[in-house]
Amino acid sequence: MNFRKTSIAFVSVLTILAACKKVDVPVAVVPVLLSPAVGEYILSEGSFGGNNTKLAFYTNNTVATIGDFFLQQNPTLTAGLGEIGNDAIIYGSKMYVVMNGSGRVTVLNAASAILIKNISFLNNTVNKQPRYAVGAKGKVYVTSYDNTVSVIDTTSLAIIKSIIVGANPEGIAASSNYLYVANSGGFNTTPDSTVSVIDLNTEQEIRKIKVGVNPYKIEINTAGNIFVSAYGNYGNIPASISVINGLTNTISLDLGKSFAYSNIRIFGDIAYLYNNYGGTGTAQVYNTATNTVVRNEFITDNTAVQTPYGVNIDEQNGDVYIADAGNFTTAGKVICFNSMGVKKFSFSTAPGINPNKILFKR
C-alpha cells in the first residue's frame, strides 16, 4: 500500500447513512462521444517495500489479461516500474505513471506502454514523494509530499516549475482556469484541512479554502462544482465531503458527518462515494445536481467486493470499474458493472497487488 496509508494506523471509519432524501431511481448516464475502449490498463501499486508495481492490460475482444504488460512491452529493461505506483493518467498521446516510492513520473506511449522517459522527483537524494497528477492546458501537474505541485512540460518532459501549496498535497483536479489541490497534512500531528486554488494563467496559489480534516480526493461535476473527500483523523473525526462553488471558489455545501466517505469519483453529475479502509458497503450513488442519494449501495446483484480500492468510469458507455484490493497482500481483481450496478465481467490483476487505477485505451 502507499506511503501515506501505511504510515497511519488502520482504524475503521464508521459509514453513516446519508441524511439527504434517498431516491431509488436509475442512475442517469450520459455517454460521451468516444470510440469504444479496446482494452483497459490497470495500475497495481504493489506492496509497501516490495518494489512490485505492475501495469496490466485487459483486452476486451479476446477477454485476456497480460499481468505485467509494462515488462512485456519493454523487454530490454532489467526491472519493472518500481515502488508504489500511486496514480496514472493518459494525457494526449502519453501515459504518466506517478511512482511515489521510486520518486519519479514514468512516461509511456499511451498506445503501446513503451517507455519514453523517467522524470526524476528527487531533490538531490531526497524523494519528493509524488502522489497524483492531472493534465491541463498542455501541461501535467503533479502533487508531491514536499508541499509542492510540479509542472511538467509535455514536450520536453521536464519539470519547469514548482508551485508551493499546503502540507502533503494529495488529490488534484482542473476546472476552467483553476487547479484545486487537497492539502492533507497527513504526516503532521494535526492534519491539514484546506484546498489550494491555483490560477492556471499565473501558476500561483491564489487562496486556500477550508474543507474537512485530512482532504484526499477531488472531483468536479458538470456544473463545475468541486467535491472534496476527506479522511478525517481515523478516530473521533469521521470522513466527510465538502463542495466548493466553482464560480466563487467558496464552500457551497458541507455534507460533513452525513457523508462519511473518504473517496469520491464523479461521472457527469453522478458521484460514487466509497471507503477503502473500513466502512460498510461498496459505494453510495449520489446525484450532485439534485443533492439526492440515488441508492446507498451501488451494486444491485449481490456481487461481493472485499476492498474497493479504486473506481473508474468508462465515459463512452457509463460502465463502472471497481478495483478490489482484497486482503492487500495477494493479487487483486477488477470488476466491471453497468451503471445499474449489475456485474458484466471481472478479471484478476495477478501478479499485481492492490490495483488502484483503471485507464481506457481507445
C-alpha positions as CSV (number, residue, x, y, z in Angstrom):
1,M,0.0,0.0,0.0
2,N,1.1,3.6,-0.5
3,F,3.3,5.6,1.9
4,R,0.6,7.7,3.4
5,K,-1.8,5.0,4.0
6,T,0.7,2.6,5.6
7,S,2.0,5.4,7.9
8,I,-1.3,5.7,9.6
9,A,-2.9,3.1,11.8
10,F,-5.8,1.4,10.1
11,V,-8.8,2.3,12.1
12,S,-12.2,1.5,10.6
13,V,-14.2,4.6,9.6
14,L,-17.8,4.4,10.5
15,T,-20.0,4.7,7.4
16,I,-23.0,6.9,8.3
17,L,-26.1,6.7,6.1
18,A,-26.8,9.9,4.3
19,A,-29.3,12.3,5.8
20,C,-30.5,13.5,2.4
21,K,-33.6,12.0,0.9
22,K,-33.0,8.7,-0.7
23,V,-34.2,8.5,-4.3
24,D,-34.1,4.9,-5.5
25,V,-34.2,5.5,-9.2
26,P,-31.9,4.5,-12.1
27,V,-28.6,6.4,-12.5
28,A,-28.7,8.9,-15.3
29,V,-25.8,8.1,-17.7
30,V,-24.9,10.5,-20.4
31,P,-22.2,8.7,-22.6
32,V,-19.5,10.8,-24.1
33,L,-19.0,10.7,-27.9
34,L,-15.9,8.4,-27.8
35,S,-14.9,5.3,-29.6
36,P,-15.4,2.1,-27.5
37,A,-12.4,1.0,-25.5
38,V,-10.3,-1.8,-27.0
39,G,-8.9,-2.6,-23.5
40,E,-8.0,-1.3,-20.1
41,Y,-4.8,-0.5,-18.4
42,I,-4.7,-1.4,-14.7
43,L,-2.2,0.1,-12.4
44,S,-1.5,-2.0,-9.3
45,E,0.6,-0.1,-6.7
46,G,2.1,-3.2,-5.2
47,S,3.1,-3.7,-1.5
48,F,5.0,-1.4,0.7
49,G,8.7,-2.0,0.2
50,G,8.0,-4.7,-2.4
51,N,9.2,-2.7,-5.5
52,N,6.5,-4.5,-7.3
53,T,4.2,-2.0,-9.1
54,K,2.6,-3.6,-12.1
55,L,0.8,-2.3,-15.2
56,A,-1.6,-4.9,-16.6
57,F,-3.6,-4.8,-19.8
58,Y,-7.0,-6.4,-20.3
59,T,-8.0,-6.9,-24.0
60,N,-11.8,-6.6,-24.5
61,N,-12.2,-8.6,-27.7
62,T,-10.1,-11.6,-26.6
63,V,-11.1,-11.4,-22.9
64,A,-7.5,-11.8,-21.9
65,T,-5.2,-10.2,-19.3
66,I,-1.5,-9.6,-19.5
67,G,-0.5,-9.2,-15.9
68,D,2.8,-7.4,-16.4
69,F,2.2,-5.6,-19.6
70,F,4.9,-3.0,-18.9
71,L,7.7,-5.6,-18.9
72,Q,6.3,-7.3,-21.9
73,Q,6.4,-4.1,-23.9
74,N,9.8,-3.2,-22.6
75,P,11.7,-6.5,-22.7
76,T,15.2,-4.9,-22.6
77,L,14.6,-3.4,-19.2
78,T,16.1,-5.2,-16.2
79,A,13.5,-4.0,-13.7
80,G,9.8,-3.2,-13.6
81,L,8.0,0.1,-12.9
82,G,9.3,0.3,-9.4
83,E,8.0,1.1,-5.9
84,I,4.4,2.2,-5.2
85,G,2.6,3.3,-8.4
86,N,0.2,5.8,-6.8
87,D,-1.6,7.2,-9.9
88,A,-1.7,7.2,-13.7
89,I,-3.3,9.4,-16.3
90,I,-3.5,9.5,-20.0
91,Y,-3.0,13.0,-21.4
92,G,-2.6,13.4,-25.1
93,S,-0.6,10.5,-26.6
94,K,1.2,9.7,-23.4
95,M,0.6,8.0,-20.1
96,Y,2.1,9.4,-16.9
97,V,2.6,6.9,-14.1
98,V,3.2,8.5,-10.7
99,M,5.8,6.4,-8.8
100,N,5.5,7.5,-5.2
101,G,8.2,5.2,-3.7
102,S,10.6,5.4,-6.5
103,G,10.4,9.2,-6.7
104,R,9.7,9.6,-10.4
105,V,7.0,10.0,-13.0
106,T,7.3,7.3,-15.7
107,V,6.1,8.5,-19.1
108,L,4.9,5.8,-21.5
109,N,3.4,5.8,-25.0
110,A,-0.3,5.6,-24.3
111,A,-0.9,3.3,-27.3
112,S,1.9,0.8,-26.6
113,A,3.1,1.3,-23.0
114,I,6.6,1.6,-24.3
115,L,8.8,3.6,-22.0
116,I,9.6,7.2,-23.2
117,K,11.3,8.7,-20.2
118,N,11.5,8.7,-16.4
119,I,11.2,12.2,-14.9
120,S,13.0,12.3,-11.5
121,F,11.2,13.7,-8.5
122,L,14.3,13.6,-6.3
123,N,15.6,16.7,-4.7
124,N,19.3,15.8,-4.6
125,T,18.8,12.4,-2.9
126,V,15.6,13.2,-1.2
127,N,12.4,11.8,-2.6
128,K,9.7,14.4,-3.1
129,Q,7.1,11.6,-3.0
130,P,4.9,12.4,-5.9
131,R,1.2,11.5,-5.4
132,Y,-1.4,12.4,-8.0
133,A,-1.5,14.0,-11.5
134,V,-3.8,15.9,-13.8
135,G,-3.4,17.3,-17.3
136,A,-4.5,20.8,-18.1
137,K,-3.6,23.4,-20.8
138,G,-0.9,21.3,-22.4
139,K,0.9,20.5,-19.1
140,V,0.8,17.9,-16.4
141,Y,0.6,18.9,-12.8
142,V,1.8,16.5,-10.1
143,T,1.3,16.9,-6.3
144,S,4.2,15.8,-4.0
145,Y,4.6,15.4,-0.3
146,D,7.2,18.2,-0.2
147,N,4.3,20.6,-0.3
148,T,4.5,21.4,-4.0
149,V,2.8,20.9,-7.3
150,S,5.3,20.2,-10.0
151,V,4.6,21.4,-13.6
152,I,5.7,19.1,-16.4
153,D,6.2,20.3,-19.9
154,T,4.6,17.6,-22.1
155,T,7.0,18.3,-25.0
156,S,10.4,18.4,-23.2
157,L,9.1,16.1,-20.4
158,A,10.9,18.1,-17.9
159,I,9.8,19.8,-14.6
160,I,9.7,23.5,-15.5
161,K,8.2,24.9,-12.2
162,S,7.2,24.0,-8.7
163,I,4.2,25.7,-7.1
164,I,4.1,25.9,-3.3
165,V,0.8,24.7,-1.8
166,G,-0.2,23.3,1.6
167,A,1.1,20.3,3.6
168,N,1.4,16.9,2.0
169,P,-0.9,17.6,-1.0
170,E,-2.9,14.6,-2.4
171,G,-5.7,14.8,-5.0
172,I,-5.6,17.4,-7.7
173,A,-8.2,18.4,-10.3
174,A,-8.5,21.1,-13.0
175,S,-11.6,23.1,-13.9
176,S,-11.8,26.2,-16.1
177,N,-8.7,28.3,-15.2
178,Y,-8.0,26.8,-11.9
179,L,-6.3,23.8,-10.2
180,Y,-7.7,22.5,-7.0
181,V,-5.2,20.7,-4.6
182,A,-6.2,18.8,-1.5
183,N,-3.7,19.6,1.3
184,S,-3.8,16.6,3.6
185,G,-1.1,17.3,6.2
186,G,-1.1,13.6,6.5
187,F,2.4,13.5,8.0
188,N,1.6,16.1,10.6
189,T,0.4,15.6,14.2
190,T,-2.6,17.8,13.3
191,P,-3.7,17.1,9.7
192,D,-4.4,20.0,7.3
193,S,-7.9,20.9,6.2
194,T,-7.5,23.1,3.1
195,V,-7.7,23.1,-0.6
196,S,-5.3,25.3,-2.5
197,V,-6.7,27.1,-5.5
198,I,-4.1,27.7,-8.3
199,D,-4.6,30.2,-11.1
200,L,-3.6,28.3,-14.3
201,N,-2.7,31.5,-16.1
202,T,-0.1,32.6,-13.5
203,E,0.5,29.1,-12.0
204,Q,0.4,30.6,-8.5
205,E,-1.7,29.7,-5.5
206,I,-4.3,32.4,-5.0
207,R,-6.2,31.2,-2.0
208,K,-6.8,28.3,0.4
209,I,-10.3,27.1,1.2
210,K,-11.1,25.3,4.5
211,V,-12.7,21.9,4.0
212,G,-12.9,18.6,6.0
213,V,-9.9,17.3,8.0
214,N,-7.3,15.4,6.0
215,P,-8.6,16.1,2.5
216,Y,-7.8,13.4,0.0
217,K,-9.6,13.2,-3.4
218,I,-11.1,16.0,-5.6
219,E,-13.7,15.5,-8.3
220,I,-15.6,18.0,-10.5
221,N,-19.2,17.7,-11.8
222,T,-20.7,19.0,-15.0
223,A,-21.7,22.3,-13.3
224,G,-18.0,22.9,-12.4
225,N,-18.6,22.4,-8.7
226,I,-15.6,20.8,-6.8
227,F,-16.3,17.9,-4.5
228,V,-13.6,17.2,-1.9
229,S,-13.5,14.0,0.2
230,A,-11.5,13.9,3.4
231,Y,-10.3,11.0,5.6
232,G,-10.8,12.7,9.0
233,N,-8.4,11.6,11.7
234,Y,-9.3,7.9,11.7
235,G,-10.9,8.4,15.1
236,N,-13.3,10.9,16.5
237,I,-13.4,13.0,13.3
238,P,-15.1,11.0,10.6
239,A,-14.5,11.2,6.8
240,S,-16.5,13.9,5.1
241,I,-17.4,15.5,1.8
242,S,-17.2,19.3,1.1
243,V,-18.5,21.1,-2.0
244,I,-16.8,24.2,-3.5
245,N,-18.7,26.5,-5.8
246,G,-16.5,26.7,-9.0
247,L,-17.6,30.2,-9.8
248,T,-16.9,31.8,-6.4
249,N,-14.3,29.4,-5.0
250,T,-16.1,29.3,-1.7
251,I,-17.8,26.4,0.2
252,S,-21.3,26.0,-1.0
253,L,-22.2,22.8,0.8
254,D,-20.7,20.8,3.7
255,L,-22.1,17.3,3.8
256,G,-20.0,16.7,6.9
257,K,-20.8,13.7,9.1
258,S,-23.8,12.8,7.0
259,F,-21.4,11.5,4.3
260,A,-18.6,9.6,6.0
261,Y,-16.8,8.7,2.8
262,S,-13.1,9.2,2.2
263,N,-13.1,8.6,-1.6
264,I,-15.2,10.1,-4.4
265,R,-15.4,9.5,-8.2
266,I,-17.7,11.6,-10.4
267,F,-19.0,10.9,-13.9
268,G,-21.2,13.7,-15.2
269,D,-23.4,14.5,-12.2
270,I,-23.3,11.1,-10.6
271,A,-20.8,10.6,-7.7
272,Y,-19.7,7.2,-6.4
273,L,-18.7,7.6,-2.7
274,Y,-16.7,4.8,-1.1
275,N,-14.2,3.9,1.7
276,N,-11.1,1.9,1.0
277,Y,-10.4,1.4,4.7
278,G,-13.3,0.5,7.0
279,G,-16.9,1.3,6.5
280,T,-19.7,-0.9,5.0
281,G,-20.9,-1.5,1.5
282,T,-19.1,-0.8,-1.7
283,A,-20.2,2.6,-2.9
284,Q,-23.0,5.1,-2.4
285,V,-24.5,6.7,-5.5
286,Y,-25.2,10.4,-5.2
287,N,-26.7,12.9,-7.7
288,T,-24.6,16.0,-7.4
289,A,-27.0,18.1,-9.4
290,T,-30.1,17.4,-7.2
291,N,-28.2,16.7,-4.0
292,T,-30.0,13.5,-3.5
293,V,-28.9,9.9,-2.8
294,V,-29.8,7.6,-5.7
295,R,-29.1,4.5,-3.7
296,N,-27.0,3.7,-0.6
297,E,-25.4,0.6,-2.3
298,F,-24.3,0.9,-5.9
299,I,-24.2,-2.9,-6.5
300,T,-27.7,-4.3,-7.1
301,D,-26.9,-8.0,-7.9
302,N,-25.1,-9.0,-4.7
303,T,-21.7,-9.2,-6.3
304,A,-19.1,-9.1,-3.5
305,V,-16.3,-6.6,-3.4
306,Q,-14.0,-7.0,-0.4
307,T,-12.0,-3.8,-0.6
308,P,-13.0,-1.1,-3.1
309,Y,-9.6,0.5,-3.8
310,G,-10.3,2.5,-6.9
311,V,-13.3,3.4,-9.1
312,N,-13.1,4.5,-12.7
313,I,-15.9,5.1,-15.2
314,D,-15.8,4.4,-18.9
315,E,-17.0,7.7,-20.3
316,Q,-18.1,6.1,-23.5
317,N,-20.8,3.9,-22.0
318,G,-21.0,4.7,-18.3
319,D,-19.7,1.3,-17.2
320,V,-18.2,1.4,-13.7
321,Y,-14.9,-0.4,-13.0
322,I,-14.1,-1.2,-9.3
323,A,-10.6,-2.2,-8.4
324,D,-10.8,-4.7,-5.5
325,A,-7.6,-4.9,-3.4
326,G,-8.9,-7.9,-1.5
327,N,-6.7,-8.6,1.5
328,F,-3.9,-6.1,0.4
329,T,-1.3,-8.9,0.2
330,T,-2.4,-11.1,-2.7
331,A,-3.4,-10.4,-6.3
332,G,-6.5,-8.1,-6.7
333,K,-9.2,-8.0,-9.3
334,V,-11.2,-5.6,-11.4
335,I,-15.0,-5.9,-11.7
336,C,-16.9,-4.1,-14.4
337,F,-20.6,-3.2,-13.7
338,N,-23.1,-1.4,-15.8
339,S,-24.5,1.9,-14.4
340,M,-27.3,0.0,-12.7
341,G,-24.8,-1.9,-10.5
342,V,-25.1,-5.3,-12.4
343,K,-21.9,-7.2,-13.0
344,K,-20.7,-7.5,-16.6
345,F,-17.4,-9.3,-16.1
346,S,-14.3,-9.4,-13.9
347,F,-10.6,-10.4,-14.1
348,S,-7.6,-10.9,-11.9
349,T,-4.8,-8.4,-11.8
350,A,-2.2,-11.2,-11.0
351,P,0.6,-10.7,-10.3
352,G,-0.5,-7.1,-9.4
353,I,-1.3,-6.4,-5.8
354,N,-3.5,-3.5,-4.7
355,P,-5.0,-2.3,-8.1
356,N,-5.9,1.3,-7.8
357,K,-6.4,2.9,-11.2
358,I,-8.1,1.8,-14.5
359,L,-7.4,3.7,-17.7
360,F,-9.1,3.1,-21.1
361,K,-7.3,2.5,-24.3
362,R,-9.3,3.5,-27.4
